């Protein structure tokens, strides 16, 4: 599947153009003939007989960027002076910073925020450790922790290369939920070292967001950290995605007037996201779930390509004991949930599903089936991409979940809290607005985070996880 031009590959080309009629049209023609998406055209300055302009263009990829520039260079009377990649420019110097919340103007201010006044606060926290939530950043901070072994769409690229993703996550926390999040990339892959490190640095944080840690290590790391930390620990690749998927299915049920607990669901992918979705949907009450990996359907007793986590999952899913390929599993299924790789199912597989099939093809950037192929065959389609309707993006879940947990100084997180978050996301879409192309609110709907936070906080109080 070929993707169209995207802001991810946006360049600003500075050109010197002869100042005569028709030159700007020739420039636009060259860009469009190369398949570029022409954006703004700004005058930088005018010199004798020349105009210097900055032209912004969206491309498909880096090779396409080069092709666009080459086409411009062919136009007589136009000289390319420079090319700036706007995505790289956005990351220049990093995307986040630390700022003081209160001014430091004179000696009086200094004596309150630092010595000698700060000693009073230190003594108070020493006597009442829970006051750290009130008098330090702990009450509004989250650690975003990775080892860089499973970065979305990139795989095992290491901790340094994972940092831009972690910074982006921290930006989203701040922008949408007002949470101060800090990226922590660890130069170790050893689960014991990761567990010990996160435990030992957890003091300044009110929550831990594990990110892009490969399966199956991530399962043990999260489980153990939840045991040794007295703050919520969430592996977002698992639970953030699962919450949004559940929200989308709740709204599919509302739209189709069906009980989603009766759906036959096939999941492609037995990694972190696939397993977490299977467990959450099962806990919610969906009984007929078949999980497939490269070797086909997981079932009790399967020996090929298994590990302890797959064996556990096989014992609680696939009640009909379906065997064979993913194509075999999809026959008669109501819903397909893809959390795997591009092009793992075909149009014929979709045709073999039950009437009015539901397809969530969430692999990014290329889904499990081309949306263009799937759309004529399905009742509801969702992807992980922003250029098609129904984007399933965990941005809808984790800012609000952590906001709610921080607000009540939660000791941990449980399934009921995640269910509450999913319902809050789902019911941001009103009955009259529900449609096959609109089963989830926009990720830019500013009312999503407060709604999720309130639901999470209330559920945490009910289930005994709230300190405050």
Buried (B, 14 or more C-beta within 10 A) or exposed (E): EEEEBBBEBBBBBBBBBBEEEEBBEBBBBBBBEBBBBBBEBEEEEEEEEBBBBBBBBBBBBEEBBBBBBEBBEEBEBBBBEEBEBBEEEEEEEEBBEEEEEEEEEEEEEBEBBEEEEBEEBEEBBEEEEEBBBBBBBBBBBBBBBBBBBBBBEEEBBBBEEBBBBBBBBBEBBBEBBEBBBBBBBBEEBEBEEBBBBBBEBBEEBBBBBBBBBBBBBBBBBBEBBBEEBEBBBBBBBBBBBBBBBBBBBBBBBBBBEBEBEEBBBBBBBBBBBBBBBBBBBBBBEBEBBBBBBEBBBBBEEBEEEBEEBBBEBBEEBBEEEBBEBBBBBBBEBBBBBBBBEBBBBBEEBBEBBBEEBBBBBBBBBBBBBBBEBBBEBBBBBBBBBEEBBBBBBBBBBBBBBBBBBBBBBBBBBBBBBBBBBBBBBBBBBEEEEBEBEBBBBEBEBEEBBBBBBBBBBBBBEEBEBBEB
